[in-house]
Amino acid sequence: MFYQQQRSVKQPLQEAPYLATYDVCTRCCVRTLQYVLDAISRAVSLKPGDIFYDLGCGVDAKIVIAMAQSTARDAQQQQQQQQQQQQHGSCPANASHRLAPVPPACRKAAGAPGGPAPGAAGHPPLQQTSAAAADDRLVAAAADAAACTAPSLPCFVGVELDPTAAAQAAAAAAALPAELAASISIVQRDLLQVPLHDASVVYAYLLPQGLSLLASKLSAEAASGCTLLSYMFKVPGWGHHLQATLPVTSGQLGRPDVSAVSKLYVYRKP
């Protein structure tokens, strides 16, 4: 099935007519959802400590969950690449900022001081190997300590007005692997009542009326640099904050091109 029912509850949505998904039985095309996710991934790059909000996450919180999964995959791939570099003895480009001593191989490659002067007597091979191994262990210990003190994933927050939909979204998030589930929160509340002081990225699919209210809220609350992603509709009064307009379409030969109407507008608060 290409379509999945998002909502079948009417009463709570009447309290927030600015929601773009206010119909009694709104349906979302799975293919279109993937195009939206692709556009979001092109628009922003999330890092540990960032907080991503989906204002109106629906019954299954698909955008929040998919973003968490995608970010986790990227982080895992990056970690594997770093491990491979360490195993092959490669020298990281940013080795100069490490807390532990820089391995001798890196000092030599970078021409940094600390290696034996030309013509000077070197240490016996065993001592050189032991010193290098100790240096490497210190570097690894420092990296492990940094990994333990910093979150490995951004935080993802899905906001949903309807209590039934919010409960189902929370259940969908709880069914994920532990690390992913721990990075996702579902909040049952009117999106205009949710504090956004800590928001790094806010995604919204709202009617212009709702976007105008959201823009006022972000102007008053959000930190400088906060990114607002608006699907389908431009944000009234925020034209000077517009950074990019991305097509939300397949882009593949033979597929319909709906980019003339299906867009993701990227805004950034100065």
CORFEN-V76558 format. One record per pair of residues at least 12 apart in sequence whose ideal C-beta (glycine too) atoms are under 10 Angstrom apart, sorted by sequence separation. I is the first residue (numbers start at 1). J is the second residue. D is the distance in Angstrom with one decimal. If there is no record, write none. Layout:
i-><I:I>
j-><J:J>
d-><D:D>
This chain:
i-><7:10:40:52:91:95:102:104:116:158:172:173:174:202:230:247:249:10:11:13:54:93:101:173:191:215:228:246:247:248:249:7:10:40:89:91:92:95:96:158:170:172:204:214:227:228:245:247:248:249:6:7:8:9:10:52:90:91:95:158:169:170:171:191:202:215:228:229:247:248:7:8:9:52:89:90:91:96:170:202:214:227:232:246:247:248:6:7:8:86:89:91:93:95:156:169:170:211:218:229:231:246:247:7:8:91:168:169:170:192:196:219:245:246:6:7:52:90:91:167:169:191:199:211:219:244:245:246:5:6:7:166:202:210:215:216:218:244:245:246:5:6:7:46:50:165:166:167:192:196:211:214:215:216:244:245:5:6:46:166:191:192:195:196:199:200:208:211:215:219:243:244:4:5:40:44:48:165:166:191:194:197:198:199:200:210:211:212:213:215:218:242:243:244:3:4:46:47:104:156:164:192:193:196:197:198:199:202:203:204:205:206:208:209:211:212:214:241:242:243:244:2:3:4:37:41:46:163:192:196:197:198:200:201:202:203:204:205:206:207:208:210:211:212:241:242:243:2:3:4:36:37:40:41:45:153:157:158:159:160:161:162:163:191:195:196:197:200:201:202:203:204:205:206:207:208:211:212:215:239:241:242:2:3:36:40:48:104:105:152:153:155:156:157:158:159:160:161:194:195:196:199:200:201:202:203:204:205:206:208:209:211:238:240:241:2:3:34:46:47:103:104:107:155:156:157:158:159:160:161:198:199:201:202:203:204:205:208:239:241:1:2:3:4:33:37:41:45:46:103:106:153:154:155:156:157:158:159:160:161:197:199:204:206:232:234:238:241:2:28:33:36:37:40:41:101:103:105:152:153:155:156:157:158:159:160:161:196:232:233:235:238:240:103:104:105:151:152:153:159:160:161:204:231:232:234:238:26:28:30:34:37:38:103:104:151:159:161:196:231:232:233:235:33:37:41:101:102:103:106:159:230:231:232:234:22:28:100:101:159:230:231:21:100:101:103:159:229:230:19:20:100:102:103:229:230:19:21:100:101:102:157:159:228:229:230:100:101:228:229:99:100:157:227:228:16:98:99:100:227:228:98:100:101:157:226:227:228:99:100:157:226:227:13:89:99:100:155:159:225:226:95:98:99:224:225:226:98:100:155:156:157:158:159:224:225:99:154:223:224:89:92:99:154:222:98:221:7:218:6:9:86:219:6:7:8:92:218:6:7:215:5:6:86:4:5:6:86:211:215:4:5:4:6:211:86:4:205:82:203:201:202:201:202:79:199:79:76:75:75:75:72:71:72:71:72:71:68:71:68:67:68:69:68:67:66:65:67:64:63:64:65:64:61:63:64:61:62:64:61:60:61:48:57:61:57:58:49:50:57:59:48:49:52:53:54:55:56:57:58:47:48:50:51:52:53:54:55:56:57:59:47:48:49:50:51:52:53:54:55:56:57:58:61:65:72:75:48:49:50:51:52:53:54:55:56:59:60:61:64:68:72:47:48:49:50:51:52:53:54:55:56:59:46:47:48:58:59:61:62:65:69:72:46:57:58:59:60:61:64:65:68:69:72:46:56:57:59:60:61:64:71:46:58:59:61:62:65:58:60:61:65:68:69:72:57:59:60:61:68:71:57:59:60:68:58:68:54:57:65:68:57:65:67:68:67:64:65:64:64:64:61:61:57:57:57:52:52:53:54:55:51:53:57:67:48:55:56:55:67:54:55:53:22:55:64:63:53:55:19:63:19:53:55:16:51:53:15:16:51:53:57:15:51:52:53:54:55:56:58:12:13:50:51:52:53:54:55:56:12:13:49:50:51:52:53:54:55:56:12:50:51:52:53:54:55:56:11:12:49:50:51:52:53:54:55:9:10:12:13:7:9:12:47:7:8:9:12:46:56:7:9:46:55:8:9:44:45:7:8:44:7:43:6:44:55:43:40:40:36:63:36:53:19:19:18:53:55:16:18:15:16:51:52:53:54:12:16:53:28:50:52:12:44:20:21:22:43:19:20:21:22:44:19:20:21:43:19:20:18:19:20:22:18:20:40:16:17:18:19:20:39:18:19:20:40:17:18:39:17:18:36:16:18:18:36:18:36:16:32:43:43:42:43:42:39:42:40:39:38:39:40:38:39:20:36:38:39:20:35:37:38:20:35:36:38:20:35:38:34:35:33:35:32:34:35:32:31:32:31:35:43:42:43:44:35:39:43:31:35:39:40:42:44:39:32:36:38:40:35:39:36:35:32>
j-><19:22:52:64:103:107:114:116:128:170:184:185:186:214:242:259:261:23:24:26:67:106:114:186:204:228:241:259:260:261:262:21:24:54:103:105:106:109:110:172:184:186:218:228:241:242:259:261:262:263:21:22:23:24:25:67:105:106:110:173:184:185:186:206:217:230:243:244:262:263:23:24:25:68:105:106:107:112:186:218:230:243:248:262:263:264:23:24:25:103:106:108:110:112:173:186:187:228:235:246:248:263:264:25:26:109:186:187:188:210:214:237:263:264:25:26:71:109:110:186:188:210:218:230:238:263:264:265:25:26:27:186:222:230:235:236:238:264:265:266:26:27:28:67:71:186:187:188:213:217:232:235:236:237:265:266:27:28:68:188:213:214:217:218:221:222:230:233:237:241:265:266:27:28:63:67:71:188:189:214:217:220:221:222:223:233:234:235:236:238:241:265:266:267:27:28:70:71:128:180:188:216:217:220:221:222:223:226:227:228:229:230:232:233:235:236:238:265:266:267:268:27:28:29:62:66:71:188:217:221:222:223:225:226:227:228:229:230:231:232:233:235:236:237:266:267:268:28:29:30:62:63:66:67:71:179:183:184:185:186:187:188:189:217:221:222:223:226:227:228:229:230:231:232:233:234:237:238:241:265:267:268:29:30:63:67:75:131:132:179:180:182:183:184:185:186:187:188:221:222:223:226:227:228:229:230:231:232:233:235:236:238:265:267:268:30:31:62:74:75:131:132:135:183:184:185:186:187:188:189:226:227:229:230:231:232:233:236:267:269:30:31:32:33:62:66:70:74:75:132:135:182:183:184:185:186:187:188:189:190:226:228:233:235:261:263:267:270:32:58:63:66:67:70:71:131:133:135:182:183:185:186:187:188:189:190:191:226:262:263:265:268:270:134:135:136:182:183:184:190:191:192:235:262:263:265:269:58:60:62:66:69:70:135:136:183:191:193:228:263:264:265:267:66:70:74:134:135:136:139:192:263:264:265:267:56:62:134:135:193:264:265:56:135:136:138:194:264:265:55:56:136:138:139:265:266:56:58:137:138:139:194:196:265:266:267:138:139:266:267:138:139:196:266:267:56:138:139:140:267:268:139:141:142:198:267:268:269:141:142:199:268:269:56:132:142:143:198:202:268:269:139:142:143:268:269:270:143:145:200:201:202:203:204:269:270:145:200:269:270:136:139:146:201:269:146:269:56:267:56:59:136:269:57:58:59:143:269:58:59:267:58:59:139:58:59:60:140:265:269:59:60:60:62:267:143:62:264:143:264:266:267:268:269:147:269:152:152:152:153:154:152:152:153:153:154:154:153:156:154:154:155:156:156:156:156:156:158:156:156:157:158:158:156:158:159:157:158:160:158:158:159:147:156:160:157:158:150:151:158:160:150:151:154:155:156:157:158:159:160:150:151:153:154:155:156:157:158:159:160:162:151:152:153:154:155:156:157:158:159:160:161:162:165:169:176:179:153:154:155:156:157:158:159:160:161:164:165:166:169:173:177:153:154:155:156:157:158:159:160:161:162:165:153:154:155:165:166:168:169:172:176:179:154:165:166:167:168:169:172:173:176:177:180:155:165:166:168:169:170:173:180:156:168:169:171:172:175:169:171:172:176:179:180:183:169:171:172:173:180:183:170:172:173:181:172:182:169:172:180:183:173:181:183:184:184:183:184:184:185:186:184:186:184:186:187:183:184:185:186:187:185:187:191:201:183:190:191:191:203:191:192:191:161:194:203:203:194:196:161:205:162:196:199:161:196:198:161:162:197:199:203:162:198:199:200:201:202:203:205:160:161:198:199:200:201:202:203:204:161:162:198:199:200:201:202:203:204:205:162:200:201:202:203:204:205:206:162:163:200:201:202:203:204:205:206:161:162:164:165:160:162:165:200:161:162:163:166:200:210:162:164:201:210:164:165:200:201:164:165:201:165:201:165:203:214:203:201:203:203:231:205:222:190:191:191:226:228:190:192:190:191:226:227:228:229:188:192:229:205:227:229:190:227:204:205:206:227:204:205:206:207:229:205:206:207:229:206:207:206:207:208:210:207:209:229:206:207:208:209:210:229:209:210:211:231:209:210:231:210:211:229:210:212:213:231:214:232:213:231:243:244:244:246:246:244:247:246:246:246:247:248:247:248:230:246:248:249:231:246:248:249:232:247:248:250:233:248:251:248:249:248:250:248:250:251:249:249:250:250:255:264:264:265:266:258:262:266:255:259:263:264:266:268:264:258:262:264:266:262:266:264:264:262>
d-><9.5:9.1:8.9:7.4:7.3:8.7:7.7:9.5:9.6:8.4:9.1:8.0:9.0:7.7:9.6:3.4:9.4:9.0:10.0:9.1:7.9:9.8:8.3:6.0:7.6:7.6:7.7:8.9:8.6:9.2:5.8:6.5:4.8:9.7:8.4:6.1:7.5:8.9:7.5:9.4:8.8:8.6:9.8:7.6:9.7:9.7:9.6:9.9:4.3:9.0:6.3:8.7:9.9:8.0:9.0:6.0:8.9:4.0:7.3:7.5:9.1:8.6:9.0:8.2:9.6:9.3:9.6:10.0:7.0:5.9:7.7:6.9:9.6:8.4:6.3:9.1:9.0:7.8:4.1:6.8:8.6:7.9:8.1:9.9:6.2:5.3:9.2:7.7:5.5:10.0:9.6:8.9:9.5:9.0:8.5:4.7:9.3:8.7:9.2:9.0:6.9:6.6:7.9:7.1:8.7:5.0:9.2:9.6:8.3:8.2:8.8:9.1:5.5:4.5:8.5:5.2:8.6:9.3:7.3:8.3:8.8:8.1:7.7:6.0:8.7:10.0:7.5:8.0:6.6:4.8:9.2:5.7:7.5:9.9:5.2:9.9:8.8:8.4:5.7:6.6:7.7:6.5:9.6:7.4:9.1:9.5:7.4:7.5:5.8:6.5:10.0:7.6:6.9:8.5:7.9:7.2:5.8:5.1:9.4:3.6:9.1:7.1:9.4:6.3:8.1:9.1:9.5:5.9:6.0:9.4:8.8:4.3:6.9:8.4:7.4:9.3:9.3:8.4:8.4:7.3:9.0:9.8:9.4:5.5:8.3:8.8:7.7:7.4:9.8:5.2:9.4:6.4:4.7:9.1:4.7:6.3:9.0:8.8:7.7:9.0:9.4:9.3:9.5:9.3:5.3:8.8:7.7:6.8:9.1:7.1:9.4:7.3:9.9:9.7:4.6:4.5:9.7:9.8:7.2:6.4:9.3:9.5:7.2:8.6:8.4:9.5:5.4:5.5:6.1:4.9:7.0:7.7:7.8:7.4:7.1:8.2:7.1:7.7:8.6:9.1:5.4:10.0:6.3:6.7:9.3:5.7:5.0:9.8:6.0:6.4:9.4:6.7:9.0:8.1:9.3:6.9:9.8:7.0:9.3:6.6:9.9:7.8:10.0:8.8:6.7:5.3:7.0:6.5:4.7:5.0:4.5:5.7:4.4:8.9:6.6:7.5:9.1:9.0:8.5:9.9:4.4:8.5:5.8:7.1:7.0:6.8:8.0:7.1:7.3:7.1:7.6:9.3:5.8:7.7:7.3:8.0:7.3:7.5:9.8:9.9:9.2:5.4:7.0:8.0:6.9:8.1:7.3:6.5:6.9:8.0:8.6:8.1:8.7:9.4:6.0:5.4:9.7:9.7:8.8:9.2:9.6:5.5:9.5:5.8:4.8:4.9:4.8:4.9:5.9:7.1:9.4:8.7:6.6:9.0:7.3:9.9:8.1:5.6:9.1:6.4:7.8:6.3:9.7:8.7:6.0:5.2:6.5:8.8:9.6:6.4:9.1:8.2:6.9:7.9:7.3:7.7:7.1:8.2:8.0:5.6:9.5:8.8:8.9:9.1:7.7:8.6:5.3:7.0:9.1:7.5:7.4:9.3:7.1:9.1:9.2:9.5:9.6:9.1:9.8:4.4:7.0:9.5:6.2:9.7:6.2:9.9:7.1:7.7:6.8:8.9:6.7:9.7:8.7:9.9:6.6:9.2:9.4:8.4:9.4:8.4:8.7:9.9:8.8:8.2:6.8:5.6:8.8:8.5:9.6:8.7:8.4:9.9:9.8:4.8:9.5:8.0:4.9:9.7:9.9:7.8:8.3:7.5:5.9:7.9:7.3:9.2:8.8:7.6:5.7:9.1:9.7:8.8:5.6:8.5:9.1:9.8:7.9:9.8:5.3:9.3:7.2:7.9:6.3:7.2:9.8:9.0:5.3:5.9:4.5:9.1:7.8:9.0:9.9:6.3:7.3:8.2:6.0:7.2:8.6:6.2:7.9:8.0:9.7:8.2:6.0:6.9:3.7:7.7:7.7:7.7:8.5:4.6:9.5:6.6:4.2:8.9:8.8:8.7:8.3:7.0:7.5:5.9:7.0:9.7:9.2:9.0:5.2:7.3:9.3:4.4:8.3:7.2:7.9:10.0:9.6:4.6:8.5:8.5:9.7:6.6:4.6:8.3:6.1:9.2:9.0:6.7:9.8:8.1:9.7:8.9:9.7:9.6:9.9:9.5:6.0:8.1:8.3:7.4:7.6:6.2:8.8:9.2:8.1:8.6:5.5:9.6:9.8:9.7:8.7:9.6:9.2:8.2:7.1:9.8:6.7:8.8:9.9:6.1:4.6:6.6:8.2:9.6:6.0:8.5:9.4:7.8:7.9:7.5:9.3:9.3:8.9:9.8:7.6:8.9:9.8:8.7:8.5:9.9:8.5:8.8:9.8:9.2:9.9:9.7:8.9:9.6:8.7:9.4:6.3:6.6:9.4:8.3:9.7:6.0:6.0:9.7:6.1:6.9:8.2:8.0:8.4:9.1:9.9:4.8:5.9:9.7:7.9:10.0:4.7:8.9:7.3:8.3:4.2:8.5:7.8:9.4:9.8:9.4:10.0:4.3:9.6:9.8:9.8:9.4:7.7:8.5:8.1:7.4:9.5:3.1:8.0:5.6:6.2:5.9:9.3:7.5:9.1:8.5:6.3:6.7:10.0:4.8:9.3:6.6:7.1:8.2:7.2:8.7:6.7:5.1:8.2:9.8:6.2:9.5:4.0:4.6:4.9:4.9:5.0:5.0:6.7:10.0:8.9:9.1:8.7:9.6:9.9:6.4:6.8:7.3:7.8:7.0:8.0:6.8:9.0:7.4:7.7:8.7:9.0:7.8:8.3:8.6:9.5:6.2:8.2:9.4:6.5:9.4:6.4:8.9:9.6:9.7:4.4:8.5:6.6:9.3:6.1:8.5:8.5:9.0:6.5:7.9:7.1:4.4:8.1:9.4:8.9:6.7:3.9:9.2:6.3:7.6:9.4:6.0:9.5:9.5:8.1:4.4:6.2:8.0:7.3:9.3:8.8:8.7:6.0:9.6:8.3:9.5:6.7:9.2:5.7:6.8:9.3:6.6:7.9:5.4:9.5:5.0:5.9:5.3:8.3:9.9:7.9:9.3:8.9:9.8:9.9:9.6:9.6:7.8:5.5:9.4:9.6:9.8:5.6:9.3:9.5:6.8:5.9:8.9:7.9:7.3:6.3:9.7:6.9:8.9:9.6:9.7:9.8:9.7:9.8:9.5:9.0:9.8:9.1:9.9:9.8:6.4:4.1:8.5:9.5:8.9:8.5:9.9:7.6:8.8:6.5:7.6:8.9:7.4:9.1:10.0:6.7:9.7:5.7:9.1:9.2:7.3:9.7:9.8:5.3:9.2:9.9:5.2:8.1:8.6:9.4:6.5:8.8:9.6:9.4:6.9:9.5:5.7:6.6:7.0:8.3:6.9:6.9:5.3:6.8:9.9:9.1:5.1:4.7:4.7:5.0:4.5:6.2:4.5:3.9:7.6:8.0:6.8:8.0:8.1:7.3:8.7:7.3:8.1:6.8:9.3:7.2:8.4:8.9:7.3:9.4:9.5:8.6:9.7:9.5:4.9:8.5:8.7:9.7:9.6:8.7:9.8:7.3:9.1:6.6:5.8:6.9:8.8:8.9:6.7:8.2:9.8:8.9:9.2:5.2:6.0:8.4:8.0:9.1:7.2:9.3:8.3:6.5:8.6:9.6:8.4:10.0:9.9:8.4:9.1:9.7:9.8:6.1:8.6:7.4:7.7:9.7:9.4:9.7:9.5:9.7:8.0:9.8:9.6:9.7:9.5:9.1:5.7:8.5:6.6:9.8:7.3:9.5:4.8:9.0:8.1:7.2:8.2:5.3:9.7:5.9:6.3:5.2:5.7:7.1:9.5:9.6:5.2:10.0:6.1:9.3:7.8:8.3:9.7:7.4:8.2:4.5:6.4:9.3:8.9:7.5:2.8:8.2:8.4:7.9:9.2:7.6:8.4:6.5:6.1:8.5:9.6:9.9:9.8:8.4:6.7:8.7:6.0:5.9:9.8:9.7:8.7:4.6:9.0:7.3:9.3:9.8:4.9:9.9:9.9:7.9:8.9:8.0:9.9:9.6:9.4:6.8:8.4:5.6:9.2:7.3:4.8:8.6:9.8:5.8:9.9:6.4:7.3:8.9:8.4:8.8:9.9:9.4:7.3:9.7:6.3:8.4:9.4:7.9:8.5:9.1:4.8:8.6:9.4:8.3:6.9:9.1:9.9:4.1:8.4:8.6:9.4:9.3:7.3:8.9:6.9:9.1:7.4>
